[in-house]
Amino acid sequence: MAATEETTPLPTEHADQPEHAEPAGHPEPAATPSPRTPEPSAGATGATAAAEPGARMPRWLPRAVILVLALVACFQLGSWAFHQLIGLLVNILIAFFLALAVEPAVSRMAARGMRRGLATFLVFLGVFVAAAGFVALLGSMLAGQIVDMVEGFPRYLDSVIRTVNATFHTDLSRLEIQDSLLHSDWLQKYVRNSASGVLDVSATVLGGLFKLLTIGLFSFYFAADGPRLRRALCSVLPPAKQSEVLRAWEIAVAKTGGYLYSRGLMALISGVAHYVVFAVLDVPYAPALAVWVGLVSQFVPTIGTYLAGALPMLIAFTVDPWYALYVLGFVVIYQQFENYVLQPKLTAKTVDIHPAVAFGSVIAGTALLGAVGALIAIPAVATLQAFLGAYVKRYELTEGVDGDDGGGRGTDAGSVTSPASGTPAPASAASTAPAATPPASLRRWLPGRR
């Protein structure tokens, strides 16, 4: 046994190799893991394979990165262009609504044989003459008031000085006060700042004139080439969509034109009524003040009435303080007469929107586009309401709902079937009125109507 133990080979560094290991001189030895090294997991194997020099990125990754960068660049470019062109887009929107407002008059003149371009020119000429006359009246009134104030300023100043001397026992004179004002530092600084701001005022005036010219040109083109514009728009739409576009166009023309003409008529009535009052009270510049009240109260939403009544009250106060109260009372009384008697009769067939909806639309338009949005909000909402009203299906009201408003307003004709008994329930007397129908000029576009 001792011999056997001596002949037993000692373990070497290659003792951990398997029994069937290939000889050392074999060209491709098999790599076997050491029994002490744990086998790698599946995740570690994938990471190791990805980290190998021969691994390739997915083919879609470069294209996806390029597409994302291109989309971001396009978004930034579009945002920059939109902010640069926001002024032009607002001017085009104003011109479009102005063209819709004059469309009925232009179409009526064109139907009588006049060329559409000439008819559009005559309508815009009338609008320009009316606007120029309004500005001339207000300018003459303001110029007269400024001249009167400048001429009467020494008398006002002497009266104030006498009152101060009598009250506080001082010895002030108008010449000393004028000399101290002319040589004061703040007046010299104000004159220098005003002189430097003349260029800014000139630039603002020129910018406003250019904006008016832009709006006038676009509105003239929209009104003169209205049929051609509709044909060009409908030529890229399928036949089913063409009728919808034409119907929306007709509704917009009817609502916008009706809004303008009804407001113009109410402005005329308001101006005449206020002129009579101003003439009776012998208020200066009665014609100009009457035109101011009529236009501002009708075409400036929400606050137009208060702005229109403030100026006549100030002018009347210079004549007699009681006259200012008389003017205020008449403005309030006429406003109630207009809201509850005159306006419902004139706008029932043109705009016909709830006062709360009109007020909310003016606030929304002001928040979106400022003063421009406030002016076009009501005709825009009226157009949208009339267009969507053709697609809203209305049902007859039940007996309980029909009696809630006391008069059965808004009900349809016919009887209503009671859901409990299944028998027809009697309809109210007010529900026998026929359902509202669209204007005759639009019936040919409505589906199912002839």
C-alpha positions in Angstrom: 0.0 0.0 0.0 2.9 2.3 0.7 4.1 1.8 -2.9 0.7 2.6 -4.2 0.5 5.8 -2.2 3.9 6.8 -3.5 2.9 6.3 -7.1 -0.2 8.4 -6.7 0.4 11.7 -8.5 0.1 14.9 -6.6 -2.6 17.5 -7.7 -1.3 20.1 -10.0 -2.6 23.4 -11.3 -4.4 21.6 -14.1 -6.1 19.2 -11.8 -9.4 21.1 -12.0 -9.7 20.3 -15.8 -12.3 17.7 -16.8 -11.3 14.2 -17.6 -11.9 14.5 -21.3 -9.9 17.7 -21.8 -8.2 18.0 -25.1 -4.4 17.9 -25.2 -2.6 21.2 -24.9 -1.5 21.1 -28.5 -5.0 21.1 -29.9 -5.6 24.2 -32.1 -9.0 25.1 -30.7 -9.3 24.2 -27.0 -12.9 24.2 -25.6 -13.4 27.0 -23.1 -15.2 25.6 -20.1 -16.2 27.7 -17.2 -14.6 27.1 -13.8 -16.9 25.3 -11.4 -16.2 28.1 -8.9 -17.6 30.8 -11.2 -21.4 31.2 -11.2 -23.3 31.1 -14.5 -24.3 34.6 -15.7 -28.0 35.4 -15.8 -30.1 36.2 -18.9 -30.0 40.0 -18.3 -26.3 40.0 -17.8 -25.8 37.9 -20.9 -27.8 40.5 -23.0 -25.9 43.4 -21.6 -22.6 41.7 -22.3 -23.7 41.0 -25.8 -24.8 44.6 -26.3 -21.5 45.9 -25.0 -19.6 43.8 -27.4 -17.8 45.7 -30.2 -19.8 43.9 -32.9 -23.3 45.0 -31.6 -25.3 47.4 -33.8 -28.0 50.0 -32.9 -31.6 49.6 -34.2 -32.1 50.9 -37.7 -35.2 52.9 -36.6 -33.3 54.9 -33.9 -31.5 57.5 -36.2 -34.7 58.1 -38.2 -36.7 58.5 -35.0 -34.2 61.0 -33.6 -34.2 63.0 -36.9 -38.0 62.9 -37.0 -38.3 64.3 -33.4 -35.8 67.0 -34.1 -37.6 67.9 -37.3 -40.9 68.1 -35.5 -39.5 70.3 -32.8 -37.9 72.6 -35.4 -41.2 72.9 -37.3 -43.1 73.7 -34.1 -40.6 76.4 -33.2 -40.7 77.8 -36.7 -44.5 77.8 -36.8 -44.8 79.4 -33.4 -42.4 82.1 -34.4 -44.2 82.8 -37.7 -47.6 82.9 -35.9 -46.4 85.5 -33.4 -44.9 87.5 -36.2 -48.2 87.3 -38.3 -50.7 87.7 -35.5 -51.3 91.3 -36.4 -52.0 90.5 -40.0 -54.3 87.6 -39.1 -56.4 89.8 -36.8 -56.7 92.4 -39.6 -57.8 89.7 -42.0 -60.4 88.5 -39.5 -61.8 92.0 -39.1 -61.8 92.5 -42.9 -63.7 89.2 -43.3 -66.5 90.1 -40.9 -66.7 93.6 -42.4 -67.1 92.0 -45.8 -69.8 89.7 -44.5 -71.6 92.8 -43.1 -71.7 94.6 -46.4 -72.4 91.5 -48.4 -76.3 91.9 -48.4 -76.1 95.4 -49.7 -73.5 94.5 -52.4 -75.5 91.4 -53.5 -78.7 93.5 -53.7 -77.0 96.1 -55.9 -75.4 93.4 -58.0 -78.7 91.7 -58.5 -80.1 94.9 -60.1 -77.4 94.8 -62.9 -74.6 96.7 -61.3 -71.1 95.3 -61.5 -70.1 93.7 -58.2 -66.8 95.7 -58.0 -68.6 99.0 -58.5 -71.3 98.1 -56.0 -68.7 97.2 -53.4 -66.9 100.5 -54.1 -70.1 102.5 -53.6 -70.9 100.7 -50.3 -67.5 101.3 -48.9 -67.6 104.9 -50.1 -70.8 105.4 -48.1 -69.2 103.8 -45.0 -66.1 106.0 -45.4 -68.2 109.2 -45.8 -70.2 108.3 -42.7 -67.1 107.6 -40.7 -65.4 110.8 -41.9 -68.5 112.8 -41.0 -68.6 111.3 -37.5 -64.9 112.1 -36.9 -65.4 115.6 -38.3 -68.4 116.3 -35.9 -66.4 115.0 -32.9 -63.3 116.9 -34.0 -65.2 120.2 -34.3 -66.8 119.6 -30.9 -63.5 118.8 -29.2 -61.7 121.7 -31.0 -64.4 124.1 -29.9 -64.2 122.9 -26.3 -60.4 123.2 -26.3 -60.5 126.7 -27.8 -63.1 127.8 -25.2 -61.0 126.3 -22.4 -57.8 128.1 -23.6 -59.6 131.4 -24.0 -61.3 131.1 -20.6 -58.3 129.8 -18.7 -57.2 133.3 -17.5 -60.7 134.0 -16.2 -60.8 130.7 -14.4 -57.3 131.3 -12.9 -58.3 134.8 -11.7 -61.4 133.4 -10.1 -59.4 130.8 -8.3 -56.8 133.3 -7.1 -59.5 135.7 -5.8 -61.1 132.8 -3.9 -57.7 131.7 -2.4 -56.8 135.3 -1.4 -60.2 135.9 0.2 -60.1 132.6 2.1 -56.5 132.4 3.2 -55.7 136.2 3.3 -52.9 135.9 0.8 -51.6 138.2 -1.9 -51.2 136.1 -5.0 -51.3 137.4 -8.6 -51.8 135.6 -11.9 -48.6 137.1 -13.4 -46.4 135.7 -10.6 -48.0 132.3 -10.9 -47.5 132.2 -14.7 -43.9 133.3 -14.4 -43.2 130.6 -11.8 -44.8 128.0 -13.9 -42.9 129.0 -17.0 -39.6 128.8 -15.3 -40.2 125.7 -13.3 -38.0 122.6 -13.8 -40.8 120.1 -14.1 -42.4 122.0 -17.0 -39.1 122.2 -18.9 -38.6 118.4 -18.4 -42.1 117.8 -19.6 -41.6 119.8 -22.7 -38.3 118.0 -23.5 -40.0 114.6 -23.0 -42.9 115.6 -25.1 -40.6 116.8 -27.9 -38.8 113.4 -27.8 -42.1 111.6 -27.9 -43.3 113.3 -31.1 -41.7 110.6 -33.2 -43.4 107.8 -31.3 -46.7 109.5 -31.7 -46.1 109.9 -35.4 -45.1 106.2 -35.8 -48.3 105.2 -33.9 -50.5 107.3 -36.1 -48.8 106.0 -39.3 -49.2 102.4 -38.0 -52.9 102.9 -37.4 -53.4 104.4 -40.8 -51.6 101.4 -42.4 -53.7 99.0 -40.4 -56.9 100.7 -41.6 -55.7 100.6 -45.2 -54.9 96.9 -44.8 -58.4 96.1 -43.4 -60.1 98.2 -46.1 -58.2 96.4 -48.9 -58.9 92.9 -47.6 -62.5 93.6 -46.9 -63.0 95.1 -50.4 -61.4 92.0 -52.0 -63.5 89.7 -49.9 -66.8 91.5 -50.7 -66.0 92.1 -54.4 -64.8 88.6 -55.1 -67.2 86.8 -52.7 -68.7 84.4 -55.3 -65.3 83.6 -56.7 -63.9 82.9 -53.2 -66.8 80.6 -52.4 -66.2 78.7 -55.7 -62.5 78.4 -55.0 -63.2 77.1 -51.5 -65.9 74.6 -52.6 -63.8 73.3 -55.5 -61.5 71.4 -53.1 -64.3 69.9 -51.1 -66.6 66.9 -51.9 -70.2 67.6 -53.0 -71.6 66.7 -49.5 -69.3 69.2 -47.8 -69.9 72.0 -50.4 -73.5 72.4 -49.4 -72.5 72.7 -45.7 -69.9 75.3 -46.5 -72.4 77.3 -48.5 -75.0 77.1 -45.8 -72.5 78.3 -43.2 -71.5 81.1 -45.5 -75.1 82.2 -46.0 -75.8 82.0 -42.2 -72.7 84.1 -41.5 -73.8 86.7 -44.0 -77.3 86.8 -42.7 -76.3 87.1 -39.0 -73.4 89.6 -39.5 -75.3 91.8 -41.9 -78.5 91.6 -39.7 -76.4 92.6 -36.6 -74.9 95.6 -38.4 -78.1 96.8 -39.9 -80.2 96.4 -36.7 -77.5 98.2 -34.7 -77.4 100.9 -37.2 -81.1 101.4 -37.1 -81.1 101.5 -33.3 -78.2 104.0 -33.4 -80.2 106.2 -35.7 -83.3 106.1 -33.4 -81.1 106.7 -30.3 -79.3 109.7 -31.9 -82.6 111.3 -32.9 -84.1 110.9 -29.5 -81.0 112.2 -27.6 -80.7 115.1 -30.1 -84.3 116.3 -29.2 -83.4 116.2 -25.5 -80.1 118.0 -26.0 -81.8 120.7 -28.2 -84.5 121.3 -25.6 -81.9 121.7 -22.8 -79.8 123.9 -25.1 -76.7 121.8 -24.6 -73.8 122.9 -26.8 -72.9 120.7 -29.8 -76.2 118.8 -29.7 -75.8 117.2 -33.2 -72.3 115.9 -32.4 -73.3 114.6 -29.0 -76.3 112.9 -30.5 -74.2 111.1 -33.1 -71.7 110.1 -30.3 -74.4 108.6 -28.1 -76.1 106.7 -31.0 -72.9 105.1 -32.3 -71.0 104.4 -29.1 -74.0 103.0 -27.2 -74.8 100.5 -30.0 -71.4 99.5 -31.4 -69.3 99.4 -28.2 -70.4 96.3 -26.3 -71.3 96.1 -22.6 -69.8 99.5 -21.6 -70.9 101.5 -24.6 -74.0 103.0 -22.9 -72.0 104.4 -20.0 -69.3 105.8 -22.2 -71.9 107.4 -24.5 -73.8 109.1 -21.6 -70.7 110.4 -19.8 -69.7 113.0 -22.4 -73.1 114.7 -22.8 -73.4 114.8 -19.0 -70.0 116.6 -18.7 -71.0 119.1 -21.4 -74.4 119.7 -19.8 -72.8 120.2 -16.4 -70.9 123.2 -17.8 -74.2 124.8 -18.7 -76.2 123.9 -15.6 -75.6 121.1 -13.0 -79.3 120.2 -13.1 -79.0 119.6 -16.9 -76.5 116.9 -16.2 -79.1 115.1 -14.0 -81.7 115.5 -16.6 -79.4 114.0 -19.2 -78.6 111.1 -16.9 -82.2 110.4 -16.2 -83.1 110.4 -19.9 -80.2 108.1 -20.7 -81.3 105.6 -18.1 -85.0 105.7 -19.2 -84.1 105.3 -22.9 -81.8 102.4 -22.1 -84.6 100.5 -20.4 -86.9 101.3 -23.3 -84.3 100.1 -25.8 -83.6 96.9 -23.9 -87.2 95.8 -23.3 -89.1 97.2 -26.2 -87.0 98.3 -29.2 -84.1 95.8 -29.2 -86.3 92.6 -29.0 -88.4 93.7 -32.0 -85.4 94.7 -34.2 -83.0 91.8 -33.4 -85.5 88.9 -33.0 -85.0 88.0 -36.7 -81.4 88.9 -37.1 -79.2 88.0 -34.1 -81.6 86.4 -31.7 -79.3 85.3 -28.9 -79.9 85.5 -25.2 -78.5 88.5 -23.3 -76.4 86.3 -21.0 -74.9 84.5 -24.0 -74.1 87.9 -25.6 -72.5 89.2 -22.5 -70.4 86.0 -22.1 -69.4 86.1 -25.7 -68.2 89.7 -25.4 -66.1 88.8 -22.4 -64.6 85.7 -24.2 -63.9 87.8 -27.3 -62.2 90.5 -25.2 -60.0 87.9 -23.5 -59.0 86.4 -26.8 -58.6 89.4 -29.2 -59.1 92.5 -27.1 -61.4 95.2 -28.5 -61.6 93.4 -31.8 -62.9 90.3 -30.2 -65.5 92.3 -28.3 -66.8 93.8 -31.6 -67.1 90.6 -33.6 -68.0 88.3 -30.7 -71.8 88.7 -30.9 -72.2 88.1 -34.7 -69.7 85.2 -34.5 -71.7 83.5 -31.7 -75.0 84.2 -33.5 -73.6 82.5 -36.6 -72.4 79.5 -34.7 -75.7 79.2 -32.8 -77.7 79.4 -36.1 -75.5 76.9 -37.8 -75.5 74.3 -35.0 -79.3 74.8 -34.6 -79.9 73.0 -37.9 -78.3 69.8 -36.5 -79.8 69.9 -33.0 -82.8 67.6 -32.7 -85.5 69.1 -30.5 -88.1 67.0 -28.6 -91.5 67.9 -27.2 -91.6 68.7 -23.6 -93.5 66.7 -21.0 -96.4 68.2 -19.1 -94.4 68.9 -15.9 -91.5 70.6 -17.8 -93.9 72.5 -20.0 -95.5 74.3 -17.0 -92.2 75.4 -15.3 -91.8 78.7 -17.1 -95.5 79.7 -16.7 -96.0 80.3 -20.4 -94.9 77.2 -22.2 -92.1 79.0 -24.0 -89.9 76.9 -26.2 -92.3 74.0 -26.5 -93.2 72.2 -29.7 -96.5 71.4 -31.2 -98.4 68.1 -30.7 -99.2 65.9 -27.7 -96.6 64.2 -25.5 -96.9 60.5 -24.6 -96.8 59.9 -20.8 -94.1 57.5 -19.9 -96.1 56.1 -17.0 -99.4 55.2 -18.7 -98.4 55.2 -22.4 -101.3 57.5 -23.2 -101.0 60.8 -25.0 -100.8 63.7 -22.7 -102.4 67.0 -23.7 -100.1 69.7 -25.0 -100.2 73.2 -23.7 -101.7 76.0 -25.7 -98.4 77.7 -26.2 -96.9 74.4 -27.6 -99.1 74.5 -30.6 -96.9 77.1 -32.3 -94.9 75.7 -35.2 -91.2 75.0 -34.8 -88.8 77.7 -35.8 -87.8 77.5 -39.4 -84.6 78.9 -41.0 -84.7 81.8 -43.4 -86.1 81.3 -46.8 -82.7 82.0 -48.4 -81.2 79.1 -46.5 -83.9 76.4 -46.9 -82.4 75.2 -50.1 -79.3 74.1 -48.3 -80.9 72.3 -45.4 -81.1 68.5 -45.7 -84.6 67.3 -46.0 -86.1 70.7 -46.8 -87.5 71.8 -50.1 
